[in-house]
Amino acid sequence: MTPLSELAQGQQYPIAALYVVATPIGNVADITLRALHVLGLADRIAAEDTRNTGQLLARYGISKPLVAVHQHNERAAARRLIEHLQAGERVAYVSDAGTPGISDPGAKLVDAVREAGFPVIPLPGASALATALSAAGDWVATFSFLGFLPPKAKQRATTLQTLATHPHAMVFYEAPHRIVETVQAMADSFGGERKLLIARELTKLHEALHRGTLAEGPAWLAADPNRQRGEFVLVVEGAQAQAAGEQDHDALLGILLEELTVSSAAKVAAAITGVSRNTLYTRALALKKDE
């Protein structure tokens, strides 16, 4: 078997540099050979949770000094790590799972290290975002990553309303205790016809991927309580381009909006005209904003 050090060759690994290292999002076998090589070279490893990272390193026989760097101490910890870089050390940073800086700590550390004049070297690897998108299908030609929505219902609804006319597919992360209400809020704001991919517990033992629509998403989740457990990635279809002649329904929508919410006005207008509810919702939202 080819030694790991040879497989990882082809790039220099300078001292006095920060290595941003992606780690598995579930299945520990998803760590890259290059990640193992760099973690073995590093003088110390900064980690979002030193206990989790210690367990991962032990699986591969790696023992290094660990430094906690998480969302509550990232700026202060960055100053301490810069001192180690100034001493000529290689420092690796890992988050709990996946690629640091993507809905995880790491971005502030990267900024501080770069501003201090030291190189930042990224190592690609596992990412829940990329994993979900790879299984979404042809309807996701372009996308925007939006991370976690606000946890409070009112703020979440406001955010979703601003995204109702967004033309690209949208990718969100969500926690299990909010997953049902979040999908329902998306259906209320975007209309139920849009495509939805629910990706749950990616790469783990109970991984599940479900492609359907926003309208039936809450029912699919409610049909089995186990479907509401774990970590979620949601991919939602973007808004369709406004069709020619949509303005023909502005008068009807205007009347309905005097008495109804945007969602209800679109529903009634769709029943009357036969035009897509999603299309009319987008138009009604635009009219409401112009008031």
C-alpha positions as CSV (number, residue, x, y, z in Angstrom):
1,M,0.0,0.0,0.0
2,T,1.3,3.5,-0.9
3,P,2.3,5.4,2.3
4,L,0.0,8.2,3.3
5,S,2.8,10.7,3.1
6,E,3.3,9.9,-0.6
7,L,-0.4,10.1,-1.4
8,A,-0.6,13.6,0.2
9,Q,2.4,14.9,-1.7
10,G,1.9,17.4,-4.5
11,Q,1.6,20.5,-2.3
12,Q,3.8,22.2,0.1
13,Y,2.9,22.3,3.8
14,P,4.6,25.4,5.2
15,I,5.2,26.1,8.8
16,A,3.5,29.2,10.4
17,A,0.3,28.6,8.5
18,L,-3.3,27.9,9.4
19,Y,-4.8,24.8,7.8
20,V,-8.6,24.8,7.6
21,V,-9.5,21.2,7.6
22,A,-12.9,19.6,6.7
23,T,-13.9,16.6,8.8
24,P,-16.7,14.0,8.3
25,I,-20.4,15.1,8.8
26,G,-21.3,11.7,10.1
27,N,-19.5,8.7,8.6
28,V,-15.9,8.8,9.9
29,A,-14.6,7.1,6.8
30,D,-15.3,10.3,4.8
31,I,-12.2,12.0,6.1
32,T,-9.7,12.6,3.4
33,L,-6.1,11.2,3.2
34,R,-4.8,14.7,2.9
35,A,-6.7,15.8,6.1
36,L,-5.1,13.0,8.0
37,H,-1.7,13.9,6.7
38,V,-2.1,17.5,7.7
39,L,-3.6,16.7,11.1
40,G,-0.5,14.5,11.7
41,L,1.8,17.3,10.6
42,A,0.2,20.0,12.7
43,D,1.9,21.2,15.9
44,R,-1.5,21.8,17.5
45,I,-5.2,21.5,16.5
46,A,-7.8,24.1,17.2
47,A,-11.3,22.6,17.4
48,E,-14.9,23.8,17.9
49,D,-15.3,21.0,20.5
50,T,-12.1,19.4,21.8
51,R,-14.0,16.3,23.1
52,N,-15.5,15.5,19.7
53,T,-12.3,16.2,17.8
54,G,-10.3,14.1,20.4
55,Q,-12.5,11.1,19.6
56,L,-12.0,11.5,15.9
57,L,-8.2,11.9,16.2
58,A,-8.1,8.8,18.5
59,R,-9.8,6.7,15.7
60,Y,-6.8,7.5,13.5
61,G,-4.1,7.3,16.1
62,I,-3.3,11.0,16.1
63,S,-2.4,12.8,19.4
64,K,-1.9,16.6,19.3
65,P,-2.4,19.5,21.7
66,L,-6.0,20.7,21.3
67,V,-7.2,24.3,21.6
68,A,-10.9,25.2,21.9
69,V,-12.1,27.7,19.3
70,H,-15.9,28.1,19.2
71,Q,-18.5,30.8,18.5
72,H,-18.2,32.2,22.1
73,N,-14.4,32.7,22.2
74,E,-13.3,32.8,18.5
75,R,-11.8,36.2,18.5
76,A,-9.8,35.8,21.8
77,A,-8.7,32.3,20.8
78,A,-7.5,33.6,17.4
79,R,-5.1,35.9,19.2
80,R,-3.6,33.0,21.1
81,L,-3.3,30.9,18.0
82,I,-1.5,33.8,16.2
83,E,1.1,33.6,18.9
84,H,1.7,30.0,18.0
85,L,1.9,30.9,14.4
86,Q,4.5,33.6,15.2
87,A,6.5,30.8,16.9
88,G,6.6,28.9,13.6
89,E,3.9,26.3,14.3
90,R,1.5,24.7,11.9
91,V,-2.0,25.1,13.3
92,A,-5.0,23.1,12.0
93,Y,-8.6,24.1,12.6
94,V,-11.6,21.8,12.5
95,S,-15.2,22.4,13.4
96,D,-17.4,19.6,14.9
97,A,-18.4,18.3,11.4
98,G,-18.0,19.4,7.8
99,T,-16.2,22.4,6.5
100,P,-15.4,25.2,8.9
101,G,-16.9,28.6,8.3
102,I,-20.0,27.2,6.6
103,S,-22.7,27.7,9.3
104,D,-19.9,26.8,11.7
105,P,-17.1,28.8,13.5
106,G,-13.9,29.5,11.6
107,A,-14.5,32.7,9.6
108,K,-13.4,35.1,12.3
109,L,-10.3,33.0,12.9
110,V,-9.5,33.0,9.2
111,D,-9.8,36.8,9.1
112,A,-7.6,37.3,12.1
113,V,-4.9,35.0,10.9
114,R,-4.8,36.6,7.4
115,E,-4.8,40.1,8.9
116,A,-1.8,39.1,11.0
117,G,0.1,38.2,7.8
118,F,0.0,34.4,7.9
119,P,-1.2,32.1,5.1
120,V,-4.6,30.3,5.3
121,I,-4.6,26.9,3.5
122,P,-8.0,25.2,3.0
123,L,-8.4,21.5,2.7
124,P,-11.6,20.4,0.9
125,G,-13.8,17.6,2.3
126,A,-17.2,16.8,3.6
127,S,-19.9,19.4,3.6
128,A,-23.6,18.9,4.2
129,L,-24.4,21.6,1.7
130,A,-22.6,20.0,-1.2
131,T,-23.8,16.5,-0.2
132,A,-27.4,17.5,-0.3
133,L,-27.1,19.4,-3.6
134,S,-25.4,16.4,-5.3
135,A,-28.6,14.4,-4.7
136,A,-31.1,17.2,-5.5
137,G,-31.5,16.8,-9.2
138,D,-31.7,18.8,-12.4
139,W,-34.1,21.4,-10.9
140,V,-31.3,23.0,-8.9
141,A,-29.3,24.7,-11.6
142,T,-28.3,27.6,-9.4
143,F,-28.6,28.0,-5.7
144,S,-28.1,30.3,-2.7
145,F,-27.0,29.0,0.7
146,L,-28.9,30.7,3.5
147,G,-27.9,28.6,6.5
148,F,-30.2,28.6,9.5
149,L,-33.4,30.7,9.5
150,P,-34.3,32.8,12.6
151,P,-35.6,30.6,15.4
152,K,-38.6,32.8,16.3
153,A,-41.7,32.4,14.2
154,K,-42.3,36.1,13.4
155,Q,-38.7,36.7,12.3
156,R,-38.6,33.5,10.3
157,A,-41.8,34.5,8.5
158,T,-40.5,37.9,7.7
159,T,-37.2,36.4,6.3
160,L,-39.1,33.9,4.2
161,Q,-41.4,36.6,2.7
162,T,-38.4,38.6,1.5
163,L,-37.2,35.4,-0.3
164,A,-40.5,34.6,-2.0
165,T,-39.3,36.1,-5.3
166,H,-35.8,34.7,-5.1
167,P,-35.1,33.1,-8.5
168,H,-32.5,30.5,-7.4
169,A,-32.9,27.3,-5.4
170,M,-32.4,28.0,-1.7
171,V,-30.5,25.7,0.7
172,F,-31.2,25.9,4.5
173,Y,-30.0,24.0,7.5
174,E,-32.5,23.2,10.3
175,A,-32.6,21.6,13.7
176,P,-35.0,18.8,14.6
177,H,-37.1,20.7,17.1
178,R,-38.0,23.3,14.4
179,I,-38.1,21.2,11.2
180,V,-41.9,20.8,10.9
181,E,-42.8,24.4,11.7
182,T,-40.1,25.6,9.3
183,V,-41.3,23.5,6.4
184,Q,-44.8,24.7,7.1
185,A,-43.7,28.3,7.2
186,M,-42.0,27.8,3.8
187,A,-45.2,26.4,2.3
188,D,-47.1,29.4,3.7
189,S,-44.7,31.9,2.3
190,F,-43.7,30.4,-1.0
191,G,-46.8,28.4,-1.9
192,G,-47.0,24.6,-1.7
193,E,-46.2,23.8,-5.3
194,R,-42.5,24.3,-5.1
195,K,-40.2,21.3,-5.1
196,L,-38.5,20.4,-1.8
197,L,-35.7,18.1,-0.9
198,I,-35.5,17.0,2.7
199,A,-32.0,15.6,3.5
200,R,-31.8,14.1,7.0
201,E,-28.8,12.7,8.8
202,L,-26.6,12.7,5.7
203,T,-23.9,10.0,5.7
204,K,-25.2,8.6,9.0
205,L,-26.9,5.3,9.8
206,H,-30.4,6.7,9.5
207,E,-29.8,8.9,6.4
208,A,-33.0,9.7,4.5
209,L,-33.7,11.8,1.4
210,H,-37.2,12.8,0.4
211,R,-38.1,14.7,-2.7
212,G,-41.6,16.2,-2.9
213,T,-43.3,19.6,-2.6
214,L,-43.6,22.1,0.2
215,A,-47.3,21.3,0.5
216,E,-46.7,17.7,1.5
217,G,-43.5,18.2,3.4
218,P,-45.0,18.7,6.8
219,A,-47.2,15.6,6.4
220,W,-44.2,13.4,5.4
221,L,-42.4,14.6,8.5
222,A,-45.4,14.0,10.7
223,A,-46.1,10.5,9.4
224,D,-43.2,9.1,11.4
225,P,-41.7,10.8,14.5
226,N,-38.3,9.3,13.6
227,R,-38.3,11.5,10.5
228,Q,-38.1,14.6,12.7
229,R,-34.9,13.5,14.4
230,G,-31.4,14.4,13.4
231,E,-29.8,17.2,11.4
232,F,-31.5,18.5,8.2
233,V,-30.6,20.2,5.0
234,L,-33.6,21.6,3.0
235,V,-33.4,22.5,-0.7
236,V,-36.3,24.6,-1.9
237,E,-37.1,25.5,-5.5
238,G,-36.7,29.1,-6.4
239,A,-39.5,31.4,-7.7
240,Q,-40.5,31.0,-11.4
241,A,-39.9,33.9,-13.7
242,Q,-42.9,36.1,-14.0
243,A,-45.0,35.1,-17.0
244,A,-46.2,37.6,-19.6
245,G,-49.7,38.8,-18.9
246,E,-49.6,38.3,-15.1
247,Q,-50.4,42.0,-14.7
248,D,-53.8,41.2,-16.0
249,H,-54.7,39.8,-12.6
250,D,-53.4,42.8,-10.7
251,A,-56.9,44.3,-10.3
252,L,-58.2,41.1,-8.8
253,L,-55.3,40.7,-6.5
254,G,-55.5,44.3,-5.4
255,I,-59.1,43.8,-4.3
256,L,-58.3,40.6,-2.5
257,L,-55.3,42.1,-0.7
258,E,-57.6,44.7,0.9
259,E,-59.1,42.0,3.0
260,L,-56.8,39.0,2.9
261,T,-53.2,38.1,3.6
262,V,-50.8,37.7,0.6
263,S,-51.1,33.9,0.9
264,S,-54.9,33.8,1.1
265,A,-55.3,36.3,-1.8
266,A,-53.1,34.2,-4.0
267,K,-55.1,31.1,-3.1
268,V,-58.4,32.7,-3.9
269,A,-57.1,34.3,-7.1
270,A,-55.7,30.9,-8.3
271,A,-59.1,29.3,-7.7
272,I,-60.8,32.0,-9.8
273,T,-58.3,32.4,-12.7
274,G,-56.7,28.9,-12.9
275,V,-53.2,30.6,-12.8
276,S,-50.6,29.0,-10.6
277,R,-50.9,29.9,-6.9
278,N,-47.2,30.2,-6.7
279,T,-47.1,32.7,-9.6
280,L,-49.9,34.7,-8.2
281,Y,-48.3,34.7,-4.7
282,T,-45.2,36.2,-6.2
283,R,-47.2,38.9,-8.0
284,A,-49.3,39.6,-4.9
285,L,-46.2,40.0,-2.7
286,A,-44.8,42.5,-5.2
287,L,-48.0,44.5,-5.2
288,K,-48.1,44.5,-1.4
289,K,-44.5,45.9,-1.3
290,D,-45.4,48.6,-3.7
291,E,-48.2,50.0,-1.5
